[in-house]
Amino acid sequence: MDAQYFEQLKSWQQRLSEADKPIYIYGMGNGSEKILALFKRFGISCKGIFASDDFVRGQSFCGHKVQRFSDVMNSSEDKIVVLGFGSSLDEIMARIESIEERAELIIPDTSVTDNGYFDKQRLLDLFPKAQRAYSLLEDGFSRKTFECITAFKITGQAHFLRECFCDENEAQGLLQLTDQEQYFDLGAYRGDTIESFVKAAGGRYKSITGVEPNRRNFRKCTENTAGYENVTLYNAAAWSEQTQLIFSKGAGRQAHLTDNGVTVEALTLDSIAQNGCTYVKYDVEGADYEALLGSVRTIRKYSPKILAALYHKPYDYFLLPLMLNSINADYKLYLRQSRYYPCWETNLYCIPR
């Protein structure tokens, strides 16, 4: 992996700062608020906000009257469009790609769980670590994915992501699930990933343990998994120690640590996997480092297969693989990127040798 290649790429921040044409943000919500804050930080002007036609009701967003997608995109004005939300839905992704036919499209990489963002200079400062993580990857497609994700994070250009979108069945096939799996789902949400596991395992497994901190999500998870056998669920957060934490009140997929919210019990994987663990999934909305700290004994003792989300914070895609390797170096590491704008659903598959 060549540092000089990434050094010569123009960052999305620089591109927008130098732009001589109007800049619009597509989307309303937390993602767009983060981008507007970054615009202010970098001295970037926003001409307007627009949303899909069905969502426009004459409202305002952060001081901008929200315009219709069709009105902005059908105008002859030469412009730059900045994507302010994420999606994996085919219809929405196709709409996002249609923007590229009529305007320049930029998709900034911002943190899912806080106000962080990917910074090119920070990457270059950390490049020895990125290089080390890259060298640990098992196959050529993993290394290509790493390079494409890095280029995307710097530039915000969607074509880099499209070059590394993976086949979901191929990615799941890396796990080679058996009928003896003791599966631990850290960040079980409403049971969708448990359902996916059961389907991928052909309905045959030894046990399932799910951990979900949000109370409403936990209730839905309990309802949605009621028909499965040998399931144990904890209304708790995966963490580095057994304690109490404050989580956001919302019931969305991105429930996360906050200063004001709901008190939630926290536990470690080590405390609940004392009778064995063959497969664990980490998707804990920014608490990945802490959850791994609470898993050290389990990972070293049982060498379970691991599926770890690498997209909650901008540099997770190389810092978390390095951490896992430091805990247990006897793994083959595969990096895969699912179809998603921006590069959310970046996952690491760790397979025991």
C-alpha positions in Angstrom: 0.0 0.0 0.0 1.5 3.3 -1.2 1.3 6.3 1.1 2.2 8.6 -1.8 -0.9 7.5 -3.7 -3.2 8.6 -0.8 -1.1 11.7 -0.2 -1.8 13.0 -3.7 -5.6 12.5 -3.4 -7.5 15.7 -2.8 -9.7 15.5 0.3 -13.4 16.3 0.1 -12.8 19.1 2.5 -10.3 20.7 0.2 -12.5 20.1 -2.8 -15.4 21.9 -1.3 -13.3 24.7 0.2 -12.0 25.5 -3.3 -15.3 25.0 -5.1 -16.4 27.8 -7.5 -19.9 26.5 -7.8 -22.9 26.2 -5.4 -23.0 23.4 -2.9 -26.2 21.7 -1.8 -26.8 19.1 0.9 -29.1 16.2 0.2 -31.0 15.1 3.3 -32.3 16.3 6.7 -31.3 14.8 10.0 -28.3 14.1 12.2 -26.0 13.4 9.3 -26.7 16.7 7.6 -26.3 18.6 10.9 -22.8 17.1 11.3 -21.9 18.1 7.8 -23.1 21.7 8.3 -21.0 21.8 11.4 -18.0 20.7 9.3 -18.8 23.3 6.7 -18.6 26.0 9.3 -15.3 24.6 10.6 -13.8 24.6 7.1 -15.4 27.8 5.8 -17.6 26.0 3.3 -20.8 27.8 2.1 -24.0 25.8 1.7 -26.4 27.3 -0.8 -29.3 25.0 0.1 -30.8 21.8 1.6 -33.0 19.5 -0.4 -34.9 16.2 0.3 -36.8 13.6 -1.6 -40.0 15.1 -3.0 -42.3 13.2 -0.7 -40.7 14.6 2.4 -40.9 18.3 1.5 -43.7 20.1 3.2 -42.4 23.7 3.2 -40.3 23.1 6.3 -36.9 24.6 7.2 -33.8 22.8 8.3 -30.9 24.6 10.1 -32.1 27.9 8.7 -32.5 26.7 5.1 -35.9 26.2 3.4 -36.0 22.6 2.3 -36.2 22.3 -1.5 -37.5 19.4 -3.5 -35.1 16.8 -5.0 -36.6 17.2 -8.5 -36.4 21.0 -8.4 -32.7 21.1 -7.5 -31.7 18.3 -9.8 -33.7 19.4 -12.8 -32.2 22.9 -12.7 -29.5 23.7 -15.2 -27.2 25.1 -12.5 -23.8 23.6 -12.3 -23.5 22.4 -8.7 -22.0 20.1 -6.1 -24.3 17.8 -4.1 -23.2 16.5 -0.7 -24.9 13.5 0.7 -26.1 14.0 4.3 -27.5 10.5 5.2 -26.8 6.8 4.7 -28.8 4.1 3.0 -28.5 0.5 1.6 -32.0 0.5 0.0 -31.8 -0.2 -3.7 -34.2 2.6 -4.6 -32.4 5.2 -2.6 -28.9 4.1 -3.7 -30.1 4.3 -7.3 -31.4 7.8 -6.7 -28.1 8.8 -5.1 -26.2 7.4 -8.1 -28.6 9.3 -10.5 -27.2 12.5 -9.0 -23.8 11.8 -10.6 -25.4 12.1 -14.0 -26.3 15.8 -13.4 -23.9 17.1 -10.7 -20.7 16.4 -8.8 -21.4 14.2 -5.8 -19.5 14.2 -2.6 -20.2 11.7 0.3 -18.3 12.8 3.4 -17.1 10.1 5.9 -18.3 11.2 9.3 -18.5 9.2 12.6 -21.7 7.3 13.1 -21.7 7.7 16.9 -20.2 11.2 17.6 -19.0 14.3 15.8 -15.7 12.9 14.5 -14.8 12.8 10.9 -12.1 11.3 8.7 -9.1 13.6 8.2 -6.5 12.9 5.5 -3.6 14.3 7.6 -4.6 12.2 10.5 -4.5 9.1 8.3 -1.0 10.0 7.1 0.1 10.4 10.7 -1.3 7.0 11.5 -0.1 5.4 8.2 2.3 2.9 9.8 -0.7 1.4 11.7 -2.8 1.4 8.6 0.0 -0.3 6.7 0.3 -2.9 9.4 -3.4 -3.7 9.4 -3.3 -3.9 5.6 -0.5 -6.5 5.8 -2.6 -8.7 8.1 -5.4 -9.1 5.6 -5.7 -12.6 4.1 -6.7 -12.1 0.5 -6.4 -9.8 -2.4 -10.0 -8.6 -2.3 -9.6 -7.6 1.4 -6.6 -5.5 0.5 -8.4 -4.0 -2.5 -11.3 -3.2 -0.2 -9.0 -1.5 2.3 -7.5 0.7 -0.5 -10.9 1.6 -1.9 -12.3 2.5 1.5 -9.3 4.6 2.3 -9.6 6.5 -1.0 -13.3 7.0 -0.5 -12.8 8.3 3.0 -10.3 10.9 1.7 -12.2 12.0 -1.4 -15.9 11.3 -0.7 -16.1 9.9 -4.3 -18.7 7.1 -4.6 -17.0 5.2 -7.4 -14.2 4.0 -5.0 -16.9 2.3 -2.8 -18.6 0.7 -5.8 -15.3 -0.9 -6.7 -15.3 -2.9 -3.5 -19.0 -3.8 -2.8 -19.1 -7.4 -1.9 -21.4 -10.3 -2.5 -23.3 -10.9 0.8 -23.4 -14.7 0.4 -19.7 -14.8 -0.3 -19.0 -12.8 2.8 -21.2 -14.9 5.0 -19.7 -18.0 3.6 -16.4 -17.1 5.1 -17.8 -18.1 8.5 -18.5 -21.7 7.6 -21.2 -22.1 10.2 -21.9 -25.5 11.7 -24.8 -27.0 13.8 -22.6 -26.7 17.0 -22.4 -22.9 17.0 -22.5 -21.1 20.3 -23.4 -17.7 18.9 -23.1 -14.4 20.8 -24.7 -11.3 19.3 -23.3 -8.2 20.8 -25.7 -5.4 19.6 -28.6 -7.6 18.8 -30.9 -4.7 18.0 -34.4 -6.1 17.3 -33.3 -9.6 16.5 -32.6 -9.1 12.8 -29.0 -10.4 13.0 -30.1 -13.4 15.1 -32.6 -14.2 12.4 -29.9 -13.9 9.8 -27.6 -16.2 11.8 -30.3 -18.9 12.2 -31.0 -18.7 8.4 -27.3 -18.9 7.5 -26.9 -21.8 9.9 -29.8 -23.7 8.3 -31.8 -23.5 11.6 -29.3 -25.7 13.4 -27.1 -24.4 16.2 -26.2 -25.1 19.8 -27.1 -21.8 21.5 -27.7 -18.1 20.9 -27.0 -15.3 23.3 -28.0 -11.8 22.5 -27.0 -8.5 24.2 -29.0 -5.3 23.5 -28.9 -2.1 25.7 -32.0 -0.2 24.4 -35.1 -1.3 26.2 -37.6 -0.9 23.4 -35.2 -2.7 21.0 -34.7 -5.4 23.6 -38.5 -6.0 23.8 -38.8 -6.3 20.1 -35.8 -8.6 20.0 -37.5 -10.8 22.6 -40.7 -10.9 20.6 -38.9 -11.6 17.3 -36.8 -14.4 18.6 -39.5 -16.1 20.7 -39.8 -19.0 18.2 -36.2 -20.0 18.4 -34.8 -22.5 20.8 -31.9 -22.1 23.3 -31.9 -18.3 23.2 -30.7 -16.2 26.1 -31.1 -12.4 25.9 -29.6 -9.7 28.1 -31.0 -6.1 28.3 -27.5 -4.8 28.7 -24.5 -3.2 26.9 -21.3 -5.0 25.9 -18.5 -3.3 27.7 -15.0 -3.7 29.2 -16.3 -4.3 32.7 -19.6 -5.0 34.6 -20.9 -1.5 35.5 -23.7 0.9 34.6 -23.7 3.2 31.6 -25.9 6.1 30.2 -27.4 5.4 26.8 -29.4 7.6 24.4 -33.2 7.3 24.8 -34.0 6.7 21.1 -35.0 3.2 19.9 -33.1 3.4 16.6 -30.3 1.1 15.5 -27.8 3.7 16.6 -28.5 3.8 20.4 -25.2 5.0 21.9 -23.5 6.3 25.0 -24.4 9.8 26.0 -24.3 12.2 28.9 -28.1 12.3 29.3 -30.3 9.3 28.8 -31.2 6.0 30.3 -29.1 4.0 32.8 -28.3 0.6 31.4 -26.5 -2.4 32.8 -23.1 -3.2 31.2 -21.5 -6.6 31.0 -18.5 -8.4 29.4 -18.5 -11.2 26.9 -16.1 -12.9 29.3 -18.8 -12.9 32.0 -21.5 -14.6 29.9 -19.4 -17.0 27.7 -17.8 -19.1 30.4 -19.3 -22.3 28.9 -17.9 -21.7 25.5 -18.2 -19.4 22.4 -17.7 -20.4 18.8 -18.9 -17.2 17.0 -19.4 -13.7 18.2 -20.7 -10.6 16.3 -19.7 -7.1 17.5 -21.9 -4.2 16.3 -22.0 -2.0 19.4 -22.3 1.5 18.0 -18.9 3.0 18.9 -18.2 0.9 22.0 -16.3 -1.7 20.0 -12.9 -1.0 21.7 -14.5 -1.5 25.2 -16.5 -4.5 24.1 -13.3 -6.2 22.8 -11.5 -5.4 26.1 -14.3 -7.3 27.8 -13.7 -10.3 25.5 -10.0 -10.9 25.8 -10.2 -14.1 27.9 -12.9 -15.5 25.6 -11.1 -14.7 22.4 -7.8 -16.2 23.7 -9.4 -19.3 25.2 -11.9 -20.3 22.6 -10.7 -18.5 19.4 -14.3 -18.0 18.2 -15.1 -16.9 14.7 -15.7 -13.1 14.8 -17.7 -10.7 12.7 -16.8 -7.1 13.8 -18.3 -3.9 12.5 -15.5 -1.4 11.5 -17.5 1.7 10.5 -18.7 3.4 13.7 -15.6 5.6 14.0 -13.5 6.9 11.0 -10.3 4.9 11.8 -11.9 1.7 13.1 -11.2 -0.1 9.9 -7.6 -0.4 10.7 -7.4 0.2 14.5 -9.8 -2.6 15.4 -8.1 -5.3 13.3 -4.8 -4.3 15.0 -6.5 -4.7 18.4 -7.9 -8.1 17.5 -4.6 -9.3 16.3 -2.9 -8.1 19.5 -5.4 -10.2 21.5 -5.1 -13.3 19.4 -2.8 -13.5 16.3 -4.1 -16.9 15.2 -6.7 -15.6 12.9 -7.2 -15.1 9.1 -8.6 -11.6 8.6 -11.0 -10.7 5.8 -12.3 -7.2 5.1 -15.6 -6.8 3.3 -17.8 -3.8 2.3 -21.5 -4.3 1.8 -23.5 -2.1 -0.6 -24.1 1.1 1.3 -23.6 4.9 0.9 -21.4 6.0 2.8 -19.1 3.2 3.8 -21.2 1.9 6.6 -21.4 -1.9 6.9 -17.7 -2.4 6.6 -17.1 -5.7 8.4 -14.1 -7.7 9.5 -14.4 -11.5 9.4 -11.9 -13.3 11.7 -11.5 -17.0 11.0 -9.4 -19.2 13.3 -6.5 -20.8 11.5 
